Amino acid sequence: MQLKKTVERYADVFRNMGFKIELSNKLRPVSEQKSGIGFAPFAQHKGKMLPLEKSYELARILAKNIPYTFLEAEKKTETLAQWEQQIPNTKNFPEN
C-alpha cells in the first residue's frame, strides 16, 4: 500500500490540532484569527546557527510578511530585546 505524501501527513497532524488546512502548492492554515511564527535564532552549537546578521535580517523579513514573529531564546535575551525594539510586529519571549 502506498503511503500518503509527507505533505498530507503533516497536514493531518495540523488538522488533528484543530487547524483548517488547504493543500495547494504549500501548507497554510485557514483562519480569521491573527497568527504568527516562532523564530529561535540561537542554538546550543554554533554550527547549527545562522550568523546573527542573517538571523536579524530573516526576523525582519518574517515580521514584514507575517502579522507576528515571536522571538525566543534561553540566554540571549538582551540581543532579542533589542531586536524586538527595532523590528515592528515582533515579540520576545525570554525564558522565565
N, CA, C and O atoms as a GROMACS GRO file, in nm:
protein
  384
    1MET      N    1   0.084  -0.118   0.000
    1MET     CA    2   0.000   0.000   0.000
    1MET      C    3   0.089   0.125   0.000
    1MET      O    4   0.185   0.134   0.077
    2GLN      N    5   0.058   0.219  -0.084
    2GLN     CA    6   0.136   0.342  -0.092
    2GLN      C    7   0.100   0.434   0.024
    2GLN      O    8  -0.018   0.452   0.057
    3LEU      N    9   0.202   0.492   0.085
    3LEU     CA   10   0.182   0.585   0.194
    3LEU      C   11   0.132   0.719   0.141
    3LEU      O   12   0.152   0.753   0.024
    4LYS      N   13   0.066   0.796   0.230
    4LYS     CA   14   0.028   0.932   0.194
    4LYS      C   15   0.155   1.014   0.173
    4LYS      O   16   0.260   0.982   0.230
    5LYS      N   17   0.145   1.116   0.093
    5LYS     CA   18   0.258   1.206   0.074
    5LYS      C   19   0.290   1.273   0.209
    5LYS      O   20   0.202   1.294   0.292
    6THR      N   21   0.417   1.306   0.227
    6THR     CA   22   0.461   1.369   0.352
    6THR      C   23   0.381   1.495   0.382
    6THR      O   24   0.342   1.518   0.496
    7VAL      N   25   0.357   1.576   0.282
    7VAL     CA   26   0.280   1.699   0.300
    7VAL      C   27   0.141   1.669   0.355
    7VAL      O   28   0.092   1.739   0.443
    8GLU      N   29   0.078   1.564   0.303
    8GLU     CA   30  -0.055   1.528   0.350
    8GLU      C   31  -0.049   1.477   0.494
    8GLU      O   32  -0.139   1.505   0.573
    9ARG      N   33   0.056   1.403   0.529
    9ARG     CA   34   0.069   1.354   0.667
    9ARG      C   35   0.087   1.471   0.763
    9ARG      O   36   0.028   1.474   0.871
   10TYR      N   37   0.170   1.569   0.724
   10TYR     CA   38   0.185   1.689   0.808
   10TYR      C   39   0.052   1.763   0.820
   10TYR      O   40   0.016   1.809   0.928
   11ALA      N   41  -0.020   1.775   0.711
   11ALA     CA   42  -0.150   1.843   0.714
   11ALA      C   43  -0.244   1.772   0.810
   11ALA      O   44  -0.318   1.837   0.884
   12ASP      N   45  -0.242   1.639   0.811
   12ASP     CA   46  -0.326   1.563   0.903
   12ASP      C   47  -0.294   1.596   1.048
   12ASP      O   48  -0.384   1.606   1.132
   13VAL      N   49  -0.166   1.612   1.079
   13VAL     CA   50  -0.126   1.648   1.216
   13VAL      C   51  -0.188   1.781   1.255
   13VAL      O   52  -0.244   1.794   1.364
   14PHE      N   53  -0.178   1.880   1.166
   14PHE     CA   54  -0.235   2.011   1.197
   14PHE      C   55  -0.388   2.006   1.202
   14PHE      O   56  -0.449   2.076   1.283
   15ARG      N   57  -0.448   1.928   1.118
   15ARG     CA   58  -0.594   1.912   1.123
   15ARG      C   59  -0.636   1.853   1.257
   15ARG      O   60  -0.735   1.896   1.316
   16ASN      N   61  -0.561   1.755   1.305
   16ASN     CA   62  -0.592   1.694   1.435
   16ASN      C   63  -0.576   1.793   1.549
   16ASN      O   64  -0.635   1.776   1.656
   17MET      N   65  -0.495   1.897   1.528
   17MET     CA   66  -0.477   2.001   1.628
   17MET      C   67  -0.584   2.110   1.616
   17MET      O   68  -0.585   2.204   1.695
   18GLY      N   69  -0.673   2.098   1.519
   18GLY     CA   70  -0.783   2.192   1.505
   18GLY      C   71  -0.766   2.298   1.398
   18GLY      O   72  -0.852   2.384   1.383
   19PHE      N   73  -0.656   2.295   1.323
   19PHE     CA   74  -0.635   2.391   1.215
   19PHE      C   75  -0.708   2.343   1.090
   19PHE      O   76  -0.717   2.223   1.064
   20LYS      N   77  -0.759   2.439   1.014
   20LYS     CA   78  -0.814   2.406   0.883
   20LYS      C   79  -0.700   2.424   0.783
   20LYS      O   80  -0.642   2.533   0.773
   21ILE      N   81  -0.667   2.321   0.710
   21ILE     CA   82  -0.554   2.325   0.618
   21ILE      C   83  -0.604   2.304   0.475
   21ILE      O   84  -0.678   2.210   0.447
   22GLU      N   85  -0.563   2.393   0.386
   22GLU     CA   86  -0.587   2.376   0.243
   22GLU      C   87  -0.456   2.335   0.180
   22GLU      O   88  -0.354   2.400   0.201
   23LEU      N   89  -0.458   2.230   0.103
   23LEU     CA   90  -0.335   2.189   0.034
   23LEU      C   91  -0.340   2.240  -0.109
   23LEU      O   92  -0.429   2.206  -0.187
   24SER      N   93  -0.243   2.320  -0.140
   24SER     CA   94  -0.222   2.362  -0.279
   24SER      C   95  -0.075   2.331  -0.306
   24SER      O   96  -0.034   2.216  -0.300
   25ASN      N   97   0.003   2.433  -0.335
   25ASN     CA   98   0.147   2.410  -0.350
   25ASN      C   99   0.219   2.410  -0.216
   25ASN      O  100   0.332   2.362  -0.206
   26LYS      N  101   0.153   2.464  -0.114
   26LYS     CA  102   0.215   2.467   0.017
   26LYS      C  103   0.109   2.459   0.125
   26LYS      O  104  -0.008   2.488   0.101
   27LEU      N  105   0.151   2.420   0.244
   27LEU     CA  106   0.059   2.414   0.358
   27LEU      C  107   0.034   2.554   0.408
   27LEU      O  108   0.126   2.634   0.419
   28ARG      N  109  -0.090   2.583   0.438
   28ARG     CA  110  -0.119   2.710   0.502
   28ARG      C  111  -0.248   2.698   0.581
   28ARG      O  112  -0.346   2.644   0.531
   29PRO      N  113  -0.247   2.747   0.704
   29PRO     CA  114  -0.369   2.740   0.784
   29PRO      C  115  -0.472   2.839   0.733
   29PRO      O  116  -0.437   2.946   0.683
   30VAL      N  117  -0.597   2.804   0.744
   30VAL     CA  118  -0.707   2.893   0.708
   30VAL      C  119  -0.770   2.940   0.837
   30VAL      O  120  -0.826   2.860   0.912
   31SER      N  121  -0.761   3.069   0.864
   31SER     CA  122  -0.810   3.120   0.991
   31SER      C  123  -0.842   3.268   0.978
   31SER      O  124  -0.777   3.341   0.903
   32GLU      N  125  -0.943   3.310   1.051
   32GLU     CA  126  -0.976   3.452   1.058
   32GLU      C  127  -0.893   3.521   1.165
   32GLU      O  128  -0.880   3.643   1.165
   33GLN      N  129  -0.837   3.442   1.256
   33GLN     CA  130  -0.758   3.498   1.365
   33GLN      C  131  -0.616   3.526   1.319
   33GLN      O  132  -0.563   3.460   1.229
   34LYS      N  133  -0.554   3.625   1.383
   34LYS     CA  134  -0.414   3.652   1.355
   34LYS      C  135  -0.330   3.537   1.407
   34LYS      O  136  -0.361   3.477   1.510
   35SER      N  137  -0.227   3.508   1.336
   35SER     CA  138  -0.135   3.404   1.381
   35SER      C  139   0.006   3.454   1.356
   35SER      O  140   0.025   3.564   1.304
   36GLY      N  141   0.103   3.376   1.391
   36GLY     CA  142   0.240   3.420   1.372
   36GLY      C  143   0.332   3.301   1.356
   36GLY      O  144   0.289   3.188   1.336
   37ILE      N  145   0.459   3.331   1.365
   37ILE     CA  146   0.560   3.228   1.350
   37ILE      C  147   0.662   3.247   1.461
   37ILE      O  148   0.698   3.359   1.494
   38GLY      N  149   0.707   3.136   1.517
   38GLY     CA  150   0.812   3.142   1.618
   38GLY      C  151   0.948   3.132   1.552
   38GLY      O  152   0.966   3.056   1.458
   39PHE      N  153   1.042   3.208   1.601
   39PHE     CA  154   1.176   3.209   1.545
   39PHE      C  155   1.276   3.208   1.660
   39PHE      O  156   1.281   3.303   1.738
   40ALA      N  157   1.355   3.104   1.670
   40ALA     CA  158   1.457   3.092   1.774
   40ALA      C  159   1.594   3.096   1.705
   40ALA      O  160   1.639   2.994   1.653
   41PRO      N  161   1.659   3.211   1.705
   41PRO     CA  162   1.782   3.227   1.626
   41PRO      C  163   1.907   3.167   1.690
   41PRO      O  164   2.012   3.165   1.626
   42PHE      N  165   1.899   3.119   1.812
   42PHE     CA  166   2.018   3.067   1.878
   42PHE      C  167   2.010   2.915   1.888
   42PHE      O  168   1.901   2.857   1.892
   43ALA      N  169   2.126   2.852   1.892
   43ALA     CA  170   2.134   2.707   1.906
   43ALA      C  171   2.247   2.676   2.005
   43ALA      O  172   2.334   2.759   2.030
   44GLN      N  173   2.242   2.557   2.059
   44GLN     CA  174   2.345   2.518   2.155
   44GLN      C  175   2.483   2.508   2.089
   44GLN      O  176   2.584   2.537   2.153
   45HIS      N  177   2.485   2.468   1.964
   45HIS     CA  178   2.611   2.453   1.892
   45HIS      C  179   2.619   2.557   1.781
   45HIS      O  180   2.524   2.573   1.704
   46LYS      N  181   2.730   2.628   1.773
   46LYS     CA  182   2.746   2.736   1.674
   46LYS      C  183   2.724   2.689   1.531
   46LYS      O  184   2.674   2.765   1.448
   47GLY      N  185   2.760   2.564   1.501
   47GLY     CA  186   2.744   2.513   1.366
   47GLY      C  187   2.599   2.499   1.323
   47GLY      O  188   2.572   2.482   1.204
   48LYS      N  189   2.507   2.506   1.417
   48LYS     CA  190   2.364   2.494   1.385
   48LYS      C  191   2.295   2.630   1.381
   48LYS      O  192   2.173   2.638   1.367
   49MET      N  193   2.373   2.737   1.394
   49MET     CA  194   2.317   2.873   1.397
   49MET      C  195   2.351   2.948   1.269
   49MET      O  196   2.458   2.930   1.211
   50LEU      N  197   2.258   3.032   1.227
   50LEU     CA  198   2.290   3.131   1.124
   50LEU      C  199   2.371   3.241   1.191
   50LEU      O  200   2.357   3.263   1.311
   51PRO      N  201   2.455   3.312   1.116
   51PRO     CA  202   2.519   3.430   1.174
   51PRO      C  203   2.411   3.528   1.221
   51PRO      O  204   2.305   3.537   1.160
   52LEU      N  205   2.439   3.601   1.328
   52LEU     CA  206   2.338   3.692   1.384
   52LEU      C  207   2.285   3.793   1.284
   52LEU      O  208   2.167   3.827   1.286
   53GLU      N  209   2.372   3.842   1.195
   53GLU     CA  210   2.326   3.940   1.095
   53GLU      C  211   2.219   3.878   1.004
   53GLU      O  212   2.119   3.943   0.972
   54LYS      N  213   2.240   3.753   0.964
   54LYS     CA  214   2.142   3.686   0.878
   54LYS      C  215   2.015   3.653   0.955
   54LYS      O  216   1.905   3.663   0.901
   55SER      N  217   2.029   3.615   1.081
   55SER     CA  218   1.911   3.587   1.165
   55SER      C  219   1.828   3.713   1.182
   55SER      O  220   1.705   3.708   1.175
   56TYR      N  221   1.895   3.825   1.206
   56TYR     CA  222   1.825   3.953   1.221
   56TYR      C  223   1.749   3.986   1.092
   56TYR      O  224   1.632   4.026   1.097
   57GLU      N  225   1.814   3.970   0.980
   57GLU     CA  226   1.750   4.000   0.851
   57GLU      C  227   1.631   3.908   0.827
   57GLU      O  228   1.527   3.953   0.778
   58LEU      N  229   1.645   3.779   0.861
   58LEU     CA  230   1.533   3.686   0.846
   58LEU      C  231   1.417   3.726   0.936
   58LEU      O  232   1.302   3.724   0.892
   59ALA      N  233   1.444   3.763   1.060
   59ALA     CA  234   1.338   3.807   1.152
   59ALA      C  235   1.268   3.931   1.096
   59ALA      O  236   1.146   3.944   1.105
   60ARG      N  237   1.346   4.023   1.040
   60ARG     CA  238   1.290   4.145   0.981
   60ARG      C  239   1.198   4.114   0.864
   60ARG      O  240   1.090   4.173   0.852
   61ILE      N  241   1.240   4.021   0.778
   61ILE     CA  242   1.159   3.982   0.662
   61ILE      C  243   1.033   3.910   0.706
   61ILE      O  244   0.924   3.936   0.655
   62LEU      N  245   1.048   3.819   0.802
   62LEU     CA  246   0.931   3.747   0.852
   62LEU      C  247   0.830   3.843   0.913
   62LEU      O  248   0.710   3.832   0.887
   63ALA      N  249   0.877   3.938   0.993
   63ALA     CA  250   0.787   4.033   1.060
   63ALA      C  251   0.716   4.123   0.959
   63ALA      O  252   0.606   4.170   0.985
   64LYS      N  253   0.779   4.146   0.845
   64LYS     CA  254   0.717   4.230   0.743
   64LYS      C  255   0.603   4.154   0.672
   64LYS      O  256   0.504   4.215   0.630
   65ASN      N  257   0.617   4.022   0.661
   65ASN     CA  258   0.523   3.943   0.583
   65ASN      C  259   0.424   3.860   0.666
   65ASN      O  260   0.327   3.809   0.611
   66ILE      N  261   0.448   3.848   0.794
   66ILE     CA  262   0.364   3.768   0.882
   66ILE      C  263   0.321   3.858   0.996
   66ILE      O  264   0.404   3.931   1.050
   67PRO      N  265   0.193   3.856   1.036
   67PRO     CA  266   0.146   3.951   1.137
   67PRO      C  267   0.232   3.957   1.264
   67PRO      O  268   0.258   4.067   1.314
   68TYR      N  269   0.274   3.845   1.316
   68TYR     CA  270   0.355   3.845   1.437
   68TYR      C  271   0.469   3.746   1.423
   68TYR      O  272   0.450   3.634   1.377
   69THR      N  273   0.586   3.789   1.462
   69THR     CA  274   0.701   3.700   1.468
   69THR      C  275   0.744   3.693   1.614
   69THR      O  276   0.771   3.796   1.676
   70PHE      N  277   0.749   3.574   1.668
   70PHE     CA  278   0.784   3.555   1.808
   70PHE      C  279   0.930   3.513   1.817
   70PHE      O  280   0.972   3.417   1.752
   71LEU      N  281   1.005   3.584   1.897
   71LEU     CA  282   1.145   3.556   1.917
   71LEU      C  283   1.161   3.485   2.051
   71LEU      O  284   1.095   3.522   2.148
   72GLU      N  285   1.247   3.387   2.057
   72GLU     CA  286   1.265   3.313   2.182
   72GLU      C  287   1.409   3.269   2.195
   72GLU      O  288   1.469   3.223   2.098
   73ALA      N  289   1.463   3.283   2.313
   73ALA     CA  290   1.597   3.232   2.340
   73ALA      C  291   1.614   3.212   2.490
   73ALA      O  292   1.551   3.280   2.571
   74GLU      N  293   1.698   3.119   2.524
   74GLU     CA  294   1.718   3.090   2.665
   74GLU      C  295   1.811   3.190   2.733
   74GLU      O  296   1.781   3.238   2.842
   75LYS      N  297   1.923   3.222   2.669
   75LYS     CA  298   2.024   3.303   2.736
   75LYS      C  299   2.055   3.434   2.665
   75LYS      O  300   2.127   3.517   2.721
   76LYS      N  301   2.005   3.455   2.547
   76LYS     CA  302   2.042   3.572   2.467
   76LYS      C  303   1.932   3.677   2.468
   76LYS      O  304   1.906   3.742   2.366
   77THR      N  305   1.868   3.696   2.583
   77THR     CA  306   1.752   3.785   2.589
   77THR      C  307   1.786   3.930   2.558
   77THR      O  308   1.702   4.002   2.504
   78GLU      N  309   1.907   3.975   2.590
   78GLU     CA  310   1.941   4.115   2.563
   78GLU      C  311   1.946   4.143   2.412
   78GLU      O  312   1.901   4.249   2.368
   79THR      N  313   1.998   4.051   2.334
   79THR     CA  314   2.001   4.067   2.188
   79THR      C  315   1.860   4.070   2.133
   79THR      O  316   1.826   4.157   2.052
   80LEU      N  317   1.777   3.976   2.177
   80LEU     CA  318   1.641   3.970   2.124
   80LEU      C  319   1.554   4.085   2.175
   80LEU      O  320   1.461   4.126   2.107
   81ALA      N  321   1.583   4.135   2.292
   81ALA     CA  322   1.511   4.253   2.342
   81ALA      C  323   1.539   4.372   2.250
   81ALA      O  324   1.449   4.452   2.223
   82GLN      N  325   1.664   4.384   2.204
   82GLN     CA  326   1.698   4.491   2.108
   82GLN      C  327   1.625   4.470   1.977
   82GLN      O  328   1.570   4.564   1.919
   83TRP      N  329   1.624   4.345   1.928
   83TRP     CA  330   1.555   4.315   1.802
   83TRP      C  331   1.407   4.349   1.814
   83TRP      O  332   1.347   4.403   1.720
   84GLU      N  333   1.347   4.318   1.928
   84GLU     CA  334   1.204   4.346   1.949
   84GLU      C  335   1.178   4.496   1.934
   84GLU      O  336   1.075   4.536   1.879
   85GLN      N  337   1.270   4.578   1.984
   85GLN     CA  338   1.255   4.724   1.973
   85GLN      C  339   1.276   4.772   1.829
   85GLN      O  340   1.214   4.870   1.788
   86GLN      N  341   1.362   4.705   1.755
   86GLN     CA  342   1.400   4.751   1.621
   86GLN      C  343   1.310   4.696   1.509
   86GLN      O  344   1.300   4.757   1.403
   87ILE      N  345   1.246   4.583   1.533
   87ILE     CA  346   1.167   4.519   1.428
   87ILE      C  347   1.020   4.524   1.466
   87ILE      O  348   0.980   4.460   1.563
   88PRO      N  349   0.938   4.597   1.391
   88PRO     CA  350   0.794   4.601   1.420
   88PRO      C  351   0.731   4.461   1.408
   88PRO      O  352   0.783   4.376   1.336
   89ASN      N  353   0.621   4.439   1.478
   89ASN     CA  354   0.544   4.314   1.474
   89ASN      C  355   0.618   4.196   1.533
   89ASN      O  356   0.590   4.081   1.497
   90THR      N  357   0.712   4.220   1.623
   90THR     CA  358   0.781   4.109   1.689
   90THR      C  359   0.758   4.115   1.839
   90THR      O  360   0.733   4.222   1.895
   91LYS      N  361   0.768   4.001   1.902
   91LYS     CA  362   0.754   3.991   2.047
   91LYS      C  363   0.854   3.890   2.096
   91LYS      O  364   0.858   3.777   2.046
   92ASN      N  365   0.936   3.928   2.192
   92ASN     CA  366   1.036   3.839   2.251
   92ASN      C  367   0.975   3.768   2.372
   92ASN      O  368   0.910   3.830   2.455
   93PHE      N  369   0.997   3.638   2.380
   93PHE     CA  370   0.952   3.559   2.494
   93PHE      C  371   1.073   3.498   2.562
   93PHE      O  372   1.107   3.382   2.536
   94PRO      N  373   1.139   3.575   2.649
   94PRO     CA  374   1.257   3.520   2.716
   94PRO      C  375   1.219   3.411   2.815
   94PRO      O  376   1.104   3.402   2.859
   95GLU      N  377   1.316   3.328   2.848
   95GLU     CA  378   1.293   3.222   2.946
   95GLU      C  379   1.267   3.287   3.082
   95GLU      O  380   1.337   3.380   3.121
   96ASN      N  381   1.168   3.237   3.152
   96ASN     CA  382   1.136   3.294   3.285
   96ASN      C  383   1.218   3.232   3.393
   96ASN      O  384   1.204   3.267   3.510
   0.00000   0.00000   0.00000
